[in-house]
Amino acid sequence: MRPWLWSLLCALLFFWNGSAIALAAEPQLPVYTEEQLQQGEVLAKRAIAASDKGDFVAAEADWTQLIEQFPENPAVWSNRGNVRVSQNHLDDAIADFDQAIQLAPLAPEPYLNRGTAYEGQGRYETAIADYNKVLQLSPDEAAAYNNRGNAEAGLGEWDSAIADYQKATELEPSFAFARANYALALYQNGRQAEALQALRNIARKYPMFPDVRAALAAVLWERGQQGEAESNWVAAVGLDNRYQNIQWVEEIRRWPPVMVAALDKFLQLE
């Protein structure tokens, strides 16, 4: 999940992937000293660094401190929501995203982030509504197409999911997970040859991508290509051993059912 990058020193400007969203000035907003703003910058950078290390408890504590100091800043609410999602504290995360949306109703990021929390709760239609809102506000947001594809996959709407994954990769060709999701959805939809070719293409471009290596292992094993399957599997678990846990693949990574079954078959025989 991408952080909503922002600068407290640029009052009322909040950044997402380098583009600024200007919020209308409110006369009742507090006036902060440069020292307060600089201290806020230090806390924000520390929170992002903690998230990058996987220390979401420390990151949440820093974002909470920033909320106490800058409660009118939607970015701090949204970013605390993100680290709460990472800890599976989904109700609390949704409450944070709600507050961010109340403060900045025209910013797409809190809707995108809230959608992921709704997905985590299995509320796929509600998540899709949030992703639709993102695309209304930011029509070329590749992450919204990818995430909407994930929610559609959760509903078993594979044709729609495939179309959204494809659109995400058209908008952002380097979006490796969207490409992987597209290939996995093709396999689920019975388009095995296309899926295998897509997986091979991704592996050539991103040889250190464990998701694709694990998928190739499962698909190739089903096709009777045991040697190549084993080679990809060694690469996959060397990069990320979570793929050995079929429950994680099914419930957290959320592979399509047919792909989960293929990997489970490989694991049982392997």
ZIBEL-V162298 format. One record per residue. N is the residue number from 1. RES is the residue in three letters. SS is DSSP state (h for helix, s for strand, l for the rest). PSI is psi in radians with two decimals (999 if undefined). NEAR is the number of other C-alpha atoms within 10 Angstrom. Layout:
n->N res->RES ss->SS psi->PSI near->NEAR
n->N res->RES ss->SS psi->PSI near->NEAR
This chain:
n->1 res->MET ss->l psi->2.25 near->12
n->2 res->ARG ss->l psi->2.43 near->11
n->3 res->PRO ss->l psi->2.64 near->19
n->4 res->TRP ss->l psi->1.69 near->21
n->5 res->LEU ss->l psi->2.49 near->18
n->6 res->TRP ss->s psi->2.91 near->24
n->7 res->SER ss->l psi->2.06 near->17
n->8 res->LEU ss->l psi->-0.43 near->21
n->9 res->LEU ss->l psi->-0.35 near->17
n->10 res->CYS ss->l psi->1.48 near->11
n->11 res->ALA ss->l psi->2.25 near->15
n->12 res->LEU ss->l psi->0.28 near->19
n->13 res->LEU ss->s psi->2.21 near->17
n->14 res->PHE ss->s psi->2.36 near->21
n->15 res->PHE ss->s psi->2.46 near->18
n->16 res->TRP ss->s psi->1.95 near->16
n->17 res->ASN ss->l psi->0.65 near->10
n->18 res->GLY ss->l psi->-0.09 near->10
n->19 res->SER ss->s psi->2.41 near->11
n->20 res->ALA ss->s psi->2.48 near->13
n->21 res->ILE ss->s psi->2.02 near->16
n->22 res->ALA ss->s psi->2.21 near->14
n->23 res->LEU ss->l psi->2.48 near->16
n->24 res->ALA ss->l psi->2.36 near->9
n->25 res->ALA ss->l psi->2.39 near->9
n->26 res->GLU ss->l psi->2.18 near->8
n->27 res->PRO ss->l psi->-0.42 near->7
n->28 res->GLN ss->l psi->-0.06 near->6
n->29 res->LEU ss->l psi->2.50 near->9
n->30 res->PRO ss->l psi->2.70 near->9
n->31 res->VAL ss->l psi->2.18 near->9
n->32 res->TYR ss->l psi->2.60 near->13
n->33 res->THR ss->l psi->2.81 near->10
n->34 res->GLU ss->h psi->-0.61 near->11
n->35 res->GLU ss->h psi->-0.75 near->10
n->36 res->GLN ss->h psi->-0.73 near->14
n->37 res->LEU ss->h psi->-0.71 near->18
n->38 res->GLN ss->h psi->-0.69 near->14
n->39 res->GLN ss->h psi->-0.66 near->14
n->40 res->GLY ss->h psi->-0.69 near->22
n->41 res->GLU ss->h psi->-0.73 near->17
n->42 res->VAL ss->h psi->-0.78 near->12
n->43 res->LEU ss->h psi->-0.74 near->18
n->44 res->ALA ss->h psi->-0.78 near->23
n->45 res->LYS ss->h psi->-0.66 near->16
n->46 res->ARG ss->h psi->-0.68 near->16
n->47 res->ALA ss->h psi->-0.75 near->26
n->48 res->ILE ss->h psi->-0.70 near->23
n->49 res->ALA ss->h psi->-0.70 near->15
n->50 res->ALA ss->h psi->-0.72 near->18
n->51 res->SER ss->h psi->-0.72 near->19
n->52 res->ASP ss->h psi->-0.52 near->11
n->53 res->LYS ss->l psi->-0.06 near->10
n->54 res->GLY ss->l psi->0.18 near->14
n->55 res->ASP ss->l psi->1.35 near->16
n->56 res->PHE ss->h psi->-0.44 near->22
n->57 res->VAL ss->h psi->-0.82 near->15
n->58 res->ALA ss->h psi->-0.70 near->17
n->59 res->ALA ss->h psi->-0.75 near->27
n->60 res->GLU ss->h psi->-0.69 near->22
n->61 res->ALA ss->h psi->-0.71 near->15
n->62 res->ASP ss->h psi->-0.74 near->23
n->63 res->TRP ss->h psi->-0.61 near->26
n->64 res->THR ss->h psi->-0.73 near->18
n->65 res->GLN ss->h psi->-0.67 near->16
n->66 res->LEU ss->h psi->-0.64 near->22
n->67 res->ILE ss->h psi->-0.70 near->18
n->68 res->GLU ss->h psi->-0.58 near->11
n->69 res->GLN ss->h psi->-0.56 near->14
n->70 res->PHE ss->l psi->1.12 near->21
n->71 res->PRO ss->l psi->-0.29 near->16
n->72 res->GLU ss->l psi->0.04 near->18
n->73 res->ASN ss->l psi->1.96 near->22
n->74 res->PRO ss->h psi->-0.48 near->25
n->75 res->ALA ss->h psi->-0.67 near->32
n->76 res->VAL ss->h psi->-0.63 near->27
n->77 res->TRP ss->h psi->-0.79 near->27
n->78 res->SER ss->h psi->-0.71 near->28
n->79 res->ASN ss->h psi->-0.60 near->30
n->80 res->ARG ss->h psi->-0.64 near->26
n->81 res->GLY ss->h psi->-0.69 near->30
n->82 res->ASN ss->h psi->-0.80 near->31
n->83 res->VAL ss->h psi->-0.45 near->28
n->84 res->ARG ss->h psi->-0.63 near->22
n->85 res->VAL ss->h psi->-0.73 near->23
n->86 res->SER ss->h psi->-0.41 near->18
n->87 res->GLN ss->l psi->0.10 near->15
n->88 res->ASN ss->l psi->0.48 near->14
n->89 res->HIS ss->l psi->1.26 near->15
n->90 res->LEU ss->h psi->-0.69 near->22
n->91 res->ASP ss->h psi->-0.77 near->14
n->92 res->ASP ss->h psi->-0.67 near->15
n->93 res->ALA ss->h psi->-0.78 near->27
n->94 res->ILE ss->h psi->-0.68 near->24
n->95 res->ALA ss->h psi->-0.68 near->15
n->96 res->ASP ss->h psi->-0.76 near->23
n->97 res->PHE ss->h psi->-0.64 near->28
n->98 res->ASP ss->h psi->-0.76 near->20
n->99 res->GLN ss->h psi->-0.70 near->20
n->100 res->ALA ss->h psi->-0.70 near->26
n->101 res->ILE ss->h psi->-0.67 near->21
n->102 res->GLN ss->h psi->-0.66 near->13
n->103 res->LEU ss->h psi->-0.55 near->17
n->104 res->ALA ss->l psi->1.28 near->20
n->105 res->PRO ss->l psi->-0.27 near->16
n->106 res->LEU ss->l psi->0.08 near->17
n->107 res->ALA ss->l psi->2.22 near->22
n->108 res->PRO ss->h psi->-0.45 near->22
n->109 res->GLU ss->h psi->-0.79 near->28
n->110 res->PRO ss->h psi->-0.58 near->30
n->111 res->TYR ss->h psi->-0.75 near->28
n->112 res->LEU ss->h psi->-0.80 near->26
n->113 res->ASN ss->h psi->-0.69 near->28
n->114 res->ARG ss->h psi->-0.61 near->28
n->115 res->GLY ss->h psi->-0.70 near->30
n->116 res->THR ss->h psi->-0.63 near->29
n->117 res->ALA ss->h psi->-0.74 near->27
n->118 res->TYR ss->h psi->-0.69 near->22
n->119 res->GLU ss->h psi->-0.74 near->20
n->120 res->GLY ss->h psi->-0.45 near->18
n->121 res->GLN ss->l psi->0.01 near->13
n->122 res->GLY ss->l psi->0.28 near->14
n->123 res->ARG ss->l psi->1.21 near->16
n->124 res->TYR ss->h psi->-0.69 near->22
n->125 res->GLU ss->h psi->-0.67 near->17
n->126 res->THR ss->h psi->-0.68 near->15
n->127 res->ALA ss->h psi->-0.76 near->27
n->128 res->ILE ss->h psi->-0.67 near->24
n->129 res->ALA ss->h psi->-0.69 near->15
n->130 res->ASP ss->h psi->-0.71 near->23
n->131 res->TYR ss->h psi->-0.62 near->29
n->132 res->ASN ss->h psi->-0.66 near->19
n->133 res->LYS ss->h psi->-0.73 near->19
n->134 res->VAL ss->h psi->-0.80 near->25
n->135 res->LEU ss->h psi->-0.44 near->19
n->136 res->GLN ss->h psi->-0.70 near->13
n->137 res->LEU ss->h psi->-0.56 near->16
n->138 res->SER ss->l psi->1.45 near->15
n->139 res->PRO ss->l psi->-0.36 near->12
n->140 res->ASP ss->l psi->0.41 near->16
n->141 res->GLU ss->l psi->1.79 near->20
n->142 res->ALA ss->h psi->-0.66 near->23
n->143 res->ALA ss->h psi->-0.59 near->24
n->144 res->ALA ss->h psi->-0.68 near->29
n->145 res->TYR ss->h psi->-0.79 near->27
n->146 res->ASN ss->h psi->-0.82 near->27
n->147 res->ASN ss->h psi->-0.66 near->24
n->148 res->ARG ss->h psi->-0.64 near->29
n->149 res->GLY ss->h psi->-0.72 near->30
n->150 res->ASN ss->h psi->-0.76 near->31
n->151 res->ALA ss->h psi->-0.70 near->27
n->152 res->GLU ss->h psi->-0.66 near->21
n->153 res->ALA ss->h psi->-0.67 near->23
n->154 res->GLY ss->h psi->-0.49 near->19
n->155 res->LEU ss->l psi->-0.04 near->14
n->156 res->GLY ss->l psi->0.29 near->14
n->157 res->GLU ss->l psi->1.33 near->15
n->158 res->TRP ss->h psi->-0.62 near->20
n->159 res->ASP ss->h psi->-0.76 near->14
n->160 res->SER ss->h psi->-0.71 near->16
n->161 res->ALA ss->h psi->-0.78 near->26
n->162 res->ILE ss->h psi->-0.76 near->24
n->163 res->ALA ss->h psi->-0.70 near->15
n->164 res->ASP ss->h psi->-0.70 near->25
n->165 res->TYR ss->h psi->-0.72 near->28
n->166 res->GLN ss->h psi->-0.73 near->22
n->167 res->LYS ss->h psi->-0.68 near->21
n->168 res->ALA ss->h psi->-0.72 near->27
n->169 res->THR ss->h psi->-0.51 near->21
n->170 res->GLU ss->h psi->-0.71 near->15
n->171 res->LEU ss->h psi->-0.58 near->14
n->172 res->GLU ss->l psi->1.47 near->16
n->173 res->PRO ss->l psi->-0.43 near->13
n->174 res->SER ss->l psi->0.13 near->14
n->175 res->PHE ss->l psi->1.53 near->16
n->176 res->ALA ss->h psi->-0.68 near->18
n->177 res->PHE ss->h psi->-0.61 near->18
n->178 res->ALA ss->h psi->-0.70 near->27
n->179 res->ARG ss->h psi->-0.74 near->25
n->180 res->ALA ss->h psi->-0.77 near->22
n->181 res->ASN ss->h psi->-0.69 near->26
n->182 res->TYR ss->h psi->-0.83 near->28
n->183 res->ALA ss->h psi->-0.77 near->27
n->184 res->LEU ss->h psi->-0.67 near->27
n->185 res->ALA ss->h psi->-0.64 near->29
n->186 res->LEU ss->h psi->-0.77 near->22
n->187 res->TYR ss->h psi->-0.74 near->20
n->188 res->GLN ss->h psi->-0.59 near->20
n->189 res->ASN ss->l psi->0.19 near->16
n->190 res->GLY ss->l psi->0.16 near->11
n->191 res->ARG ss->l psi->1.09 near->13
n->192 res->GLN ss->h psi->-0.74 near->16
n->193 res->ALA ss->h psi->-0.77 near->12
n->194 res->GLU ss->h psi->-0.72 near->13
n->195 res->ALA ss->h psi->-0.79 near->23
n->196 res->LEU ss->h psi->-0.76 near->19
n->197 res->GLN ss->h psi->-0.71 near->13
n->198 res->ALA ss->h psi->-0.73 near->19
n->199 res->LEU ss->h psi->-0.74 near->24
n->200 res->ARG ss->h psi->-0.73 near->18
n->201 res->ASN ss->h psi->-0.74 near->14
n->202 res->ILE ss->h psi->-0.75 near->20
n->203 res->ALA ss->h psi->-0.61 near->20
n->204 res->ARG ss->h psi->-0.70 near->11
n->205 res->LYS ss->h psi->-0.61 near->12
n->206 res->TYR ss->l psi->1.29 near->14
n->207 res->PRO ss->l psi->-0.30 near->15
n->208 res->MET ss->l psi->0.39 near->15
n->209 res->PHE ss->l psi->1.79 near->19
n->210 res->PRO ss->h psi->-0.56 near->23
n->211 res->ASP ss->h psi->-0.78 near->23
n->212 res->VAL ss->h psi->-0.66 near->28
n->213 res->ARG ss->h psi->-0.74 near->28
n->214 res->ALA ss->h psi->-0.71 near->25
n->215 res->ALA ss->h psi->-0.74 near->28
n->216 res->LEU ss->h psi->-0.69 near->26
n->217 res->ALA ss->h psi->-0.79 near->27
n->218 res->ALA ss->h psi->-0.79 near->26
n->219 res->VAL ss->h psi->-0.80 near->25
n->220 res->LEU ss->h psi->-0.61 near->20
n->221 res->TRP ss->h psi->-0.75 near->21
n->222 res->GLU ss->h psi->-0.51 near->15
n->223 res->ARG ss->l psi->0.05 near->10
n->224 res->GLY ss->l psi->0.22 near->10
n->225 res->GLN ss->l psi->1.22 near->13
n->226 res->GLN ss->h psi->-0.72 near->17
n->227 res->GLY ss->h psi->-0.83 near->12
n->228 res->GLU ss->h psi->-0.60 near->13
n->229 res->ALA ss->h psi->-0.82 near->22
n->230 res->GLU ss->h psi->-0.69 near->20
n->231 res->SER ss->h psi->-0.77 near->14
n->232 res->ASN ss->h psi->-0.61 near->23
n->233 res->TRP ss->h psi->-0.74 near->26
n->234 res->VAL ss->h psi->-0.73 near->15
n->235 res->ALA ss->h psi->-0.73 near->18
n->236 res->ALA ss->h psi->-0.92 near->25
n->237 res->VAL ss->h psi->-0.44 near->16
n->238 res->GLY ss->h psi->-0.50 near->12
n->239 res->LEU ss->h psi->-0.62 near->15
n->240 res->ASP ss->l psi->1.82 near->14
n->241 res->ASN ss->h psi->0.00 near->14
n->242 res->ARG ss->h psi->-0.37 near->16
n->243 res->TYR ss->h psi->-0.17 near->22
n->244 res->GLN ss->h psi->-0.26 near->16
n->245 res->ASN ss->l psi->1.77 near->11
n->246 res->ILE ss->h psi->-0.51 near->17
n->247 res->GLN ss->h psi->-0.71 near->14
n->248 res->TRP ss->h psi->-0.76 near->13
n->249 res->VAL ss->h psi->-0.71 near->19
n->250 res->GLU ss->h psi->-0.74 near->17
n->251 res->GLU ss->h psi->-0.54 near->10
n->252 res->ILE ss->h psi->-0.98 near->10
n->253 res->ARG ss->h psi->-0.52 near->13
n->254 res->ARG ss->l psi->0.96 near->16
n->255 res->TRP ss->l psi->2.71 near->24
n->256 res->PRO ss->l psi->2.67 near->22
n->257 res->PRO ss->h psi->-0.74 near->16
n->258 res->VAL ss->h psi->-0.66 near->15
n->259 res->MET ss->h psi->-0.68 near->20
n->260 res->VAL ss->h psi->-0.77 near->20
n->261 res->ALA ss->h psi->-0.69 near->15
n->262 res->ALA ss->h psi->-0.75 near->17
n->263 res->LEU ss->h psi->-0.70 near->26
n->264 res->ASP ss->h psi->-0.71 near->19
n->265 res->LYS ss->h psi->-0.75 near->14
n->266 res->PHE ss->h psi->-0.78 near->20
n->267 res->LEU ss->h psi->-0.68 near->16
n->268 res->GLN ss->h psi->-0.68 near->7
n->269 res->LEU ss->h psi->-0.52 near->8
n->270 res->GLU ss->l psi->999 near->11
